């Protein structure tokens, strides 16, 4: 039976593993010195050698004829391990065995000593797929395993592994394999398999593999049955990246803001059963290519993934589309790709994004300019500061009479009686209350909401009358609406000033003026989509 190339050419020793020397050298040194750990955690993207290194490590620690940290590959233990018949090496796929019962079986079996080797090794692949209860069951045995038990965990999603598990392992991060290393390995495999692989074909396969050796060898295997000569054109046709004119038609229509043409191309592709999710990913890849050409033209050819004849078209688009616009389009398409996994109709989601990219609707949220609102607030603050402590008259309008800060009924039976006539008070008769800020701060301790209503106010005294002034009428309403509020204010004034005052208050702007200012601010807020209302009774 034919054996797939990626299985046939899987590395058998640490020396065969490419681009991971920082890991293989460390593991070999541990094995030769006899200082191996009881638990390892291998993490990295797919096809970088995690499971392969786990198997080599499991064989090496059990091989009686180990050579420089590598298994000998000749003894019975190595041969049985390679054929998956060595009972001392147990490989578990956590994707399909992720329940707590599976881990309990593992834990129960760990108490038995190895049959033939020095270690009983458990390799748990895709360990992040274990359930929470399974991780909890694994935790104790991993923390204090028997001296003959070793755990090797492998995962592509390290962030899903609990910290309690990761902290009990020696962690090794597998890097993406360099394209030149992949190409070199492919040429070696092709030579051993009598395949006619050209350098440009090997280079393109290495780029398409995206750092995964397994993907590269699988694509080589696929290409080997399609043509006698495996060159860039063969690889392109086999991988399905040839004949991608539709991508450049869509990108061209977007750059020209031709919505009709872009939607027409998308509609034709949909009618031909093109997967729109895949189309979105392809557009993201090409826009990434354009972005890299713009920011790094010298090294772009080594970074981008495209056919040689596509490079000229990408350069043309890179000259036509500004970098900022490219990045905005990338962000919109990536958001679209994320949404397509959740929406009911993917075509609608993709078409909406295309319409936005063609300029029919602004992609990025409009920045709200709050400067006018801030200016209005500043004007109100300046008006407070400009009113002197003793100036209570309005030269351009009728004098505003003070109001009583009480409820409709008397606050107390012993409410003091004013010993001065408010209406006859002159400016020189009024003394600024130097402790008014202290009164407001003291009120914040017991009634912070009421104290907030007094922000921006000031007070003067005349006899046993204290007159509070503000440009905001709201503070008068909040005290008049509830007699308890007025009582608390009076008690606070009494504590600070040492006597009980008759409280009077007034607003230096008329109701009409306040409504006008409020309506101006509200109209501006509505222009930003902020809904609010004006209470005409305030």
C-alpha positions as CSV (number, residue, x, y, z in Angstrom):
1,X,0.0,0.0,0.0
2,X,1.2,3.5,-0.9
3,X,2.4,5.5,2.1
4,X,2.0,9.3,2.0
5,X,5.3,11.2,1.7
6,X,4.7,13.2,4.9
7,X,4.5,9.9,6.9
8,X,7.3,8.2,5.0
9,X,9.7,11.2,5.5
10,X,8.8,12.1,9.1
11,X,12.1,12.6,11.0
12,X,13.2,9.7,13.0
13,X,16.0,11.4,15.0
14,X,16.6,14.8,16.4
15,X,19.2,15.4,13.7
16,X,16.6,15.1,11.0
17,X,14.4,17.8,12.5
18,X,14.9,21.1,10.7
19,X,14.7,24.7,12.0
20,X,14.2,23.7,15.6
21,X,17.9,23.3,16.6
22,X,17.3,25.4,19.8
23,X,15.0,22.6,21.0
24,X,16.6,19.5,19.7
25,X,20.0,20.4,21.1
26,X,18.5,21.0,24.5
27,X,16.6,17.7,24.5
28,X,19.7,15.7,23.4
29,X,21.7,17.2,26.2
30,X,19.1,16.3,28.8
31,X,18.9,12.7,27.5
32,X,22.7,12.2,27.5
33,X,23.1,13.7,30.9
34,X,20.1,11.8,32.4
35,X,18.4,15.1,33.5
36,X,15.1,14.8,31.6
37,X,12.1,16.4,33.1
38,X,8.9,14.6,34.1
39,X,6.7,16.8,31.9
40,X,7.2,18.7,28.7
41,X,4.9,21.1,26.8
42,X,5.5,21.6,23.1
43,X,3.7,24.5,21.5
44,X,3.7,26.0,18.0
45,X,1.8,26.2,14.7
46,X,0.9,23.1,12.7
47,X,3.6,21.1,10.9
48,X,6.6,22.4,12.9
49,X,7.6,19.1,14.5
50,X,5.9,19.0,17.9
51,X,4.5,15.5,17.7
52,X,7.6,14.3,15.8
53,X,9.9,15.5,18.6
54,X,7.6,14.0,21.2
55,X,7.9,10.6,19.6
56,X,11.7,10.9,19.2
57,X,12.1,11.9,22.8
58,X,9.9,9.0,23.9
59,X,12.0,6.5,21.9
60,X,15.3,8.0,23.0
61,X,14.6,7.8,26.8
62,X,13.7,4.1,26.4
63,X,16.4,3.1,23.8
64,X,19.1,0.9,25.5
65,X,21.5,1.9,22.8
66,X,20.9,5.6,22.6
67,X,23.5,7.5,20.5
68,X,24.3,11.1,21.4
69,X,20.7,11.7,22.6
70,X,19.2,10.1,19.5
71,X,17.4,6.6,19.4
72,X,19.5,4.0,17.7
73,X,16.6,3.0,15.4
74,X,17.9,-0.6,15.3
75,X,16.8,-2.2,18.6
76,X,13.5,-3.9,19.2
77,X,12.3,-1.1,21.3
78,X,12.9,1.5,18.6
79,X,11.3,-0.7,16.0
80,X,8.2,-1.4,18.1
81,X,7.9,2.3,19.0
82,X,8.0,3.1,15.3
83,X,5.3,0.6,14.6
84,X,3.2,1.9,17.5
85,X,3.3,-1.5,19.2
86,X,5.4,-0.5,22.2
87,X,3.1,-0.5,25.2
88,X,5.4,1.8,27.2
89,X,4.7,4.7,24.9
90,X,1.0,5.7,25.0
91,X,-0.1,8.4,22.5
92,X,-3.5,10.0,23.2
93,X,-5.5,12.3,20.9
94,X,-7.1,14.8,23.2
95,X,-9.4,16.0,20.4
96,X,-11.3,12.8,20.6
97,X,-10.4,11.6,24.1
98,X,-11.1,14.8,26.1
99,X,-13.3,13.6,28.9
100,X,-12.5,13.2,32.5
101,X,-13.0,9.4,32.3
102,X,-10.2,9.2,29.7
103,X,-7.8,11.0,32.0
104,X,-8.9,8.8,34.9
105,X,-8.0,5.8,32.9
106,X,-4.6,7.4,32.1
107,X,-4.1,8.1,35.8
108,X,-5.0,4.6,36.9
109,X,-2.6,3.1,34.3
110,X,0.3,5.3,35.4
111,X,0.7,3.4,38.6
112,X,2.0,0.3,36.7
113,X,5.7,0.2,35.9
114,X,7.0,0.1,32.3
115,X,7.1,-3.4,30.7
116,X,10.3,-3.1,28.6
117,X,11.7,0.4,28.7
118,X,12.9,2.7,31.5
119,X,10.0,5.1,31.2
120,X,6.3,5.0,30.6
121,X,5.7,8.0,28.3
122,X,2.3,9.6,27.7
123,X,2.1,11.8,24.6
124,X,-1.1,13.9,24.7
125,X,-1.6,15.6,21.3
126,X,-3.8,18.7,21.0
127,X,-3.9,18.9,24.8
128,X,-5.8,22.2,24.8
129,X,-8.9,20.2,23.7
130,X,-9.2,18.6,27.1
131,X,-12.3,19.6,29.2
132,X,-11.9,21.5,32.4
133,X,-12.7,18.5,34.5
134,X,-10.1,16.5,32.5
135,X,-7.4,19.1,33.2
136,X,-8.2,18.9,36.9
137,X,-7.9,15.1,36.8
138,X,-4.6,15.4,35.0
139,X,-3.2,18.0,37.4
140,X,-2.3,15.9,40.4
141,X,-0.6,13.0,38.6
142,X,1.4,15.6,36.6
143,X,2.5,17.4,39.7
144,X,3.9,14.3,41.5
145,X,4.1,11.4,39.0
146,X,6.0,8.2,39.7
147,X,9.7,8.4,38.8
148,X,9.2,6.2,35.7
149,X,6.4,8.3,34.2
150,X,6.9,11.1,31.7
151,X,4.3,13.4,30.1
152,X,4.7,15.2,26.8
153,X,1.9,17.6,25.9
154,X,1.6,19.1,22.4
155,X,-0.7,22.0,21.4
156,X,-1.2,24.6,18.8
157,X,-3.2,26.9,21.1
158,X,-1.1,27.4,24.2
159,X,-3.5,30.1,25.6
160,X,-6.1,27.4,26.2
161,X,-3.8,25.4,28.4
162,X,-4.4,26.2,32.1
163,X,-1.6,27.9,33.9
164,X,-1.6,25.2,36.6
165,X,-0.7,22.6,33.9
166,X,1.8,24.8,32.0
167,X,3.7,25.7,35.2
168,X,4.4,22.0,35.8
169,X,6.0,21.5,32.4
170,X,9.2,22.5,30.6
171,X,7.8,24.6,27.8
172,X,9.4,24.6,24.3
173,X,8.1,26.9,21.6
174,X,8.5,25.6,18.0
175,X,9.1,28.2,15.4
176,X,7.7,28.3,11.9
177,X,10.1,26.6,9.6
178,X,12.0,28.9,7.3
179,X,11.1,28.8,3.6
180,X,14.7,28.1,2.5
181,X,14.9,25.2,4.9
182,X,11.6,23.8,3.6
183,X,12.8,24.1,0.0
184,X,16.0,22.4,0.8
185,X,14.2,19.5,2.5
186,X,11.8,19.2,-0.4
187,X,14.6,19.0,-2.9
188,X,16.2,16.2,-0.8
189,X,13.0,14.2,-0.6
190,X,12.3,14.7,-4.3
191,X,15.8,13.4,-5.1
192,X,15.2,10.3,-3.0
193,X,11.8,9.7,-4.5
194,X,13.1,10.3,-8.1
195,X,10.8,13.3,-8.5
196,X,11.8,16.2,-11.0
197,X,11.3,19.2,-8.7
198,X,12.6,22.5,-10.0
199,X,14.0,25.2,-7.7
200,X,11.2,27.6,-8.5
201,X,8.7,24.8,-7.7
202,X,10.3,24.0,-4.4
203,X,10.4,27.8,-3.5
204,X,6.7,28.3,-4.3
205,X,5.7,25.2,-2.3
206,X,7.8,26.5,0.7
207,X,5.9,29.9,0.5
208,X,2.5,28.2,0.3
209,X,3.3,26.0,3.3
210,X,3.4,29.0,5.6
211,X,6.1,27.5,7.9
212,X,4.6,24.0,8.1
213,X,6.8,21.1,6.8
214,X,3.9,18.7,6.7
215,X,1.8,20.9,4.4
216,X,4.8,21.3,2.1
217,X,5.5,17.6,1.8
218,X,1.8,16.9,1.3
219,X,1.7,19.5,-1.5
220,X,4.8,17.9,-3.1
221,X,3.0,14.5,-2.9
222,X,0.0,16.0,-4.6
223,X,2.0,17.7,-7.3
224,X,3.9,14.5,-8.1
225,X,0.9,12.8,-9.6
226,X,-0.1,15.9,-11.7
227,X,3.0,16.4,-13.9
228,X,6.4,14.8,-14.5
229,X,8.1,18.2,-13.9
230,X,7.1,19.9,-10.7
231,X,7.8,23.6,-11.4
232,X,6.1,26.8,-10.3
233,X,3.3,26.4,-12.9
234,X,2.5,22.9,-11.8
235,X,2.4,23.9,-8.1
236,X,0.2,26.9,-9.0
237,X,-2.3,24.7,-10.9
238,X,-2.3,22.0,-8.2
239,X,-2.7,24.4,-5.3
240,X,-5.5,26.3,-7.0
241,X,-3.8,29.7,-7.2
242,X,-3.7,29.9,-10.9
243,X,-6.5,31.7,-12.8
244,X,-7.1,34.2,-10.0
245,X,-8.1,37.1,-12.3
246,X,-11.3,37.6,-10.4
247,X,-9.3,38.8,-7.4
248,X,-7.6,41.5,-9.4
249,X,-10.9,42.4,-11.0
250,X,-12.5,42.9,-7.5
251,X,-9.4,44.9,-6.2
252,X,-9.4,47.0,-9.3
253,X,-13.1,47.8,-9.0
254,X,-12.6,48.7,-5.4
255,X,-9.7,51.0,-6.2
256,X,-11.8,52.7,-8.9
257,X,-14.9,52.9,-6.6
258,X,-16.9,50.9,-9.2
259,X,-19.5,49.2,-6.9
260,X,-21.5,47.8,-9.8
261,X,-18.5,46.0,-11.3
262,X,-17.3,44.6,-7.9
263,X,-20.8,43.2,-7.0
264,X,-21.1,41.7,-10.5
265,X,-17.9,39.8,-10.1
266,X,-18.9,38.6,-6.7
267,X,-22.3,37.5,-8.0
268,X,-20.7,35.5,-10.9
269,X,-18.4,33.8,-8.4
270,X,-21.3,33.0,-6.1
271,X,-23.3,31.5,-9.0
272,X,-20.3,29.3,-9.8
273,X,-20.4,28.0,-6.1
274,X,-17.4,29.9,-5.0
275,X,-17.0,29.9,-1.2
276,X,-17.3,33.5,-0.2
277,X,-15.4,32.9,3.0
278,X,-12.5,31.6,1.0
279,X,-12.8,34.6,-1.4
280,X,-12.6,37.0,1.6
281,X,-9.4,35.2,2.8
282,X,-7.9,35.4,-0.7
283,X,-8.6,39.2,-0.9
284,X,-7.0,39.6,2.5
285,X,-3.9,37.8,1.3
286,X,-3.6,39.9,-1.8
287,X,-4.1,43.2,0.1
288,X,-1.4,42.0,2.5
289,X,0.9,41.5,-0.5
290,X,0.1,45.1,-1.7
291,X,0.8,46.4,1.8
292,X,4.2,44.7,2.0
293,X,5.1,45.9,-1.5
294,X,4.4,49.5,-0.4
295,X,6.3,49.4,3.0
296,X,9.1,47.0,2.1
297,X,9.7,47.0,-1.7
298,X,13.2,45.5,-1.4
299,X,12.3,42.4,0.5
300,X,8.7,42.1,-0.7
301,X,9.4,39.2,-3.1
302,X,10.5,37.0,-0.2
303,X,7.5,37.9,2.0
304,X,4.6,37.8,-0.3
305,X,2.8,34.7,-1.7
306,X,2.1,35.0,-5.4
307,X,3.0,33.7,-8.9
308,X,5.8,35.5,-10.7
309,X,3.4,36.9,-13.3
310,X,1.2,38.3,-10.5
311,X,3.9,40.5,-9.1
312,X,3.5,43.1,-11.8
313,X,-0.2,43.4,-11.2
314,X,0.3,43.7,-7.5
315,X,2.9,46.4,-8.1
316,X,0.4,48.3,-10.3
317,X,-2.3,48.2,-7.5
318,X,0.3,49.2,-4.9
319,X,1.0,52.4,-6.9
320,X,-2.7,53.1,-7.3
321,X,-4.0,52.5,-3.8
322,X,-2.6,54.6,-0.8
323,X,-1.2,52.6,2.1
324,X,-3.8,54.0,4.5
325,X,-6.6,52.9,2.3
326,X,-5.1,49.4,1.9
327,X,-4.9,49.1,5.7
328,X,-8.5,50.2,6.1
329,X,-9.6,47.7,3.5
330,X,-7.7,45.0,5.3
331,X,-9.3,45.8,8.6
332,X,-12.8,45.8,7.0
333,X,-12.2,42.4,5.3
334,X,-10.8,40.9,8.5
335,X,-13.9,42.1,10.4
336,X,-16.1,40.7,7.6
337,X,-14.3,37.3,7.8
338,X,-14.9,37.2,11.5
339,X,-18.6,38.1,11.1
340,X,-19.1,35.5,8.4
341,X,-18.7,32.7,10.9
342,X,-21.7,34.0,12.8
343,X,-24.2,35.5,10.4
344,X,-27.0,33.7,8.7
345,X,-26.3,34.9,5.2
346,X,-22.6,35.2,4.3
347,X,-23.3,36.7,0.9
348,X,-25.1,39.7,2.4
349,X,-22.2,40.3,4.9
350,X,-19.6,40.1,2.1
351,X,-21.5,42.3,-0.3
352,X,-22.1,44.9,2.4
353,X,-18.3,45.0,3.0
354,X,-17.6,45.3,-0.7
355,X,-20.1,48.2,-1.0
356,X,-18.3,50.0,1.9
357,X,-14.9,49.4,0.3
358,X,-16.1,51.0,-2.9
359,X,-16.8,54.2,-1.0
360,X,-20.5,54.1,-0.7
361,X,-20.3,54.2,3.1
362,X,-17.4,55.4,5.2
363,X,-15.6,52.3,6.7
364,X,-14.1,54.0,9.7
365,X,-16.3,55.5,12.3
366,X,-16.4,59.3,12.1
367,X,-14.4,61.0,14.8
368,X,-16.8,63.1,16.9
369,X,-15.6,66.7,17.3
370,X,-16.5,67.7,20.9
371,X,-14.8,71.1,20.7
372,X,-18.0,73.1,20.3
373,X,-19.5,71.4,23.4
374,X,-16.4,72.0,25.3
375,X,-16.4,75.7,24.2
376,X,-20.0,76.0,25.4
377,X,-19.0,74.5,28.8
378,X,-16.1,76.9,29.0
379,X,-18.3,79.9,28.3
380,X,-20.6,78.8,31.2
381,X,-17.5,78.5,33.5
382,X,-16.3,81.9,32.4
383,X,-19.7,83.4,33.2
384,X,-19.5,82.0,36.7
385,X,-16.0,83.4,37.2
386,X,-16.9,86.8,35.8
387,X,-19.8,87.4,38.3
388,X,-18.4,89.1,41.4
389,X,-19.4,87.9,44.8
390,X,-21.5,91.0,45.6
391,X,-23.0,91.7,42.1
392,X,-26.5,90.2,42.0
393,X,-28.0,92.5,39.5
394,X,-28.6,91.8,35.8
395,X,-28.1,95.1,33.9
396,X,-29.7,93.8,30.7
397,X,-32.8,92.2,32.3
398,X,-35.2,92.2,35.2
399,X,-33.7,91.4,38.6
400,X,-34.2,87.7,39.5
401,X,-35.8,87.4,43.0
402,X,-34.3,84.9,45.5
403,X,-36.3,81.7,46.1
404,X,-36.7,79.8,49.4
405,X,-34.8,76.5,49.5
406,X,-37.6,74.6,51.3
407,X,-40.5,72.3,50.4
408,X,-44.0,73.6,50.2
409,X,-44.5,73.0,53.9
410,X,-42.3,74.5,56.7
411,X,-39.1,72.5,57.1
412,X,-39.0,72.9,60.9
413,X,-41.3,74.5,63.5
414,X,-38.3,76.4,64.8
415,X,-37.3,77.7,61.3
416,X,-35.4,81.1,61.9
417,X,-37.1,84.3,60.8
418,X,-35.0,86.6,58.5
419,X,-33.7,89.6,60.5
420,X,-33.0,91.6,57.4
421,X,-35.2,92.6,54.5
422,X,-33.9,90.8,51.4
423,X,-35.6,93.2,49.0
424,X,-33.9,96.2,50.6
425,X,-30.4,94.7,50.8
426,X,-27.6,96.8,49.2
427,X,-24.5,95.4,47.6
428,X,-22.3,96.7,50.5
429,X,-24.5,94.9,53.0
430,X,-23.6,91.5,51.7
431,X,-20.5,89.6,52.9
432,X,-19.0,86.8,50.8
433,X,-19.1,83.4,52.6
434,X,-15.5,82.4,52.7
435,X,-16.3,78.9,53.9
436,X,-18.8,78.1,51.2
437,X,-16.4,75.6,49.5
438,X,-15.9,73.9,52.9
439,X,-19.7,73.6,53.3
440,X,-20.0,72.0,49.8
441,X,-17.1,69.6,50.6
442,X,-18.7,68.6,53.9
443,X,-22.0,68.0,52.2
444,X,-20.3,65.6,49.8
445,X,-19.6,63.3,52.7
446,X,-23.2,62.8,53.5
447,X,-25.1,63.7,50.3
448,X,-22.7,63.6,47.3
449,X,-25.5,63.9,44.8
450,X,-26.8,67.1,46.4
451,X,-23.3,68.5,46.7
452,X,-22.9,67.9,42.9
453,X,-25.9,70.2,42.3
454,X,-24.0,73.0,44.0
455,X,-21.0,72.8,41.7
456,X,-20.2,76.3,40.4
457,X,-22.3,78.1,43.0
458,X,-21.2,80.7,45.6
459,X,-22.8,82.3,48.6
460,X,-23.0,85.6,50.6
461,X,-24.5,86.3,54.0
462,X,-26.4,89.3,55.4
463,X,-27.6,89.0,59.0
464,X,-29.0,85.5,59.4
465,X,-29.7,85.1,55.7
466,X,-27.4,83.2,53.4
467,X,-27.9,83.8,49.7
468,X,-26.7,81.1,47.2
469,X,-26.2,82.1,43.6
470,X,-25.6,79.9,40.5
471,X,-26.2,80.1,36.7
472,X,-27.9,76.7,36.8
473,X,-31.5,76.5,38.0
474,X,-31.4,72.7,38.5
475,X,-29.8,73.0,42.0
476,X,-32.9,75.1,43.2
477,X,-35.3,72.4,41.9
478,X,-33.5,69.5,43.5
479,X,-33.7,71.2,46.9
480,X,-37.2,72.4,46.6
481,X,-38.5,69.0,45.5
482,X,-37.5,67.3,48.7
483,X,-37.6,68.9,52.2
484,X,-34.9,66.4,53.4
485,X,-32.5,67.9,51.0
486,X,-33.0,71.4,52.4
487,X,-32.7,70.1,56.0
488,X,-29.4,68.4,55.2
489,X,-28.1,71.6,53.6
490,X,-29.2,73.7,56.6
491,X,-27.6,71.3,59.1
492,X,-24.3,71.3,57.2
493,X,-24.3,75.1,57.1
494,X,-25.0,75.2,60.9
495,X,-22.1,72.8,61.6
496,X,-19.6,74.8,59.6
497,X,-20.7,78.4,60.4
498,X,-21.9,77.8,63.9
499,X,-25.5,79.2,63.5
500,X,-28.7,78.4,61.6
501,X,-29.3,80.6,58.6
502,X,-32.4,81.3,56.5
503,X,-31.5,79.9,53.1
504,X,-32.3,81.8,50.0
505,X,-31.2,81.0,46.4
506,X,-31.4,82.4,43.0
507,X,-30.3,81.7,39.4
508,X,-28.5,84.5,37.6
509,X,-30.0,83.4,34.2
510,X,-33.6,83.4,33.4
511,X,-35.5,80.2,32.5
512,X,-35.7,81.3,28.9
513,X,-31.9,81.8,28.7
514,X,-31.2,78.5,30.3
515,X,-33.6,76.7,27.9
516,X,-31.9,78.4,25.0
517,X,-28.4,77.3,26.1
518,X,-29.6,73.8,26.8
519,X,-31.4,73.5,23.5
520,X,-28.2,74.6,21.7
521,X,-26.2,71.9,23.4
522,X,-28.9,69.3,22.9
523,X,-29.1,70.1,19.2
524,X,-25.4,69.6,18.9
525,X,-25.6,66.3,20.8
526,X,-28.4,65.1,18.5
527,X,-26.2,65.8,15.5
528,X,-23.8,63.2,17.0
529,X,-26.7,60.7,17.5
530,X,-27.0,61.4,21.3
531,X,-30.7,61.5,22.4
532,X,-31.6,63.8,25.3
533,X,-34.5,66.1,26.3
534,X,-35.1,69.4,28.0
535,X,-37.3,69.6,31.0
536,X,-39.2,72.9,30.6
537,X,-40.0,73.0,34.3
538,X,-36.3,73.1,35.3
